[in-house]
């Protein structure tokens, strides 16, 4: 059973230099270089091939992101260098908690992303609108029917009885259940709010209970 160091749970790693990770065949990605843990990559290759046989094209558009990459994404939103859900957060009079919650609709705080773990990735698009159109609907339906066979599940399902809090629904985000369940357990044992430091807005992590509400606000896989 793989035990991750605390640093790895927080994304403080470099997949390209880590023997537990492997680069994906770019024919299964958006043609950029992507890394996943070896077992996860093997399952991904099988799922990709099975989908292809049925005329479903799956491509990974985001995969392992380390703390530094997540800090860039987060701070670009925090300081208004990029829009966040259509809004410039450097304008208006949002409190720090309000800013964080607005970003957290879809993006994780550095140190709290499942993308740190090498078990999770995004498929084909990170836009709702894509999955509302025919092609996206067909791909999502295929994933719902078959991803479980390969060990994957969708952690951010629609909110409702089975998932009451956390990120908005993400039809594109899939996770390798066996490993990510263990990493989540380790995360809950080892990571405290005091460990979430080193980025703008880290002071509000505890006030908004980012570990309880967001890290743990997932649908459980059948694993
Ligand atoms: Zn994702």
Boltz pocket constraint, residues with backbone or C-beta under 6 A from the ligand:
constraints:
  - pocket:
      binder: B
      contacts: [[A, 62], [A, 115], [A, 121], [A, 122], [A, 172], [A, 173], [A, 174]]
      max_distance: 6.0
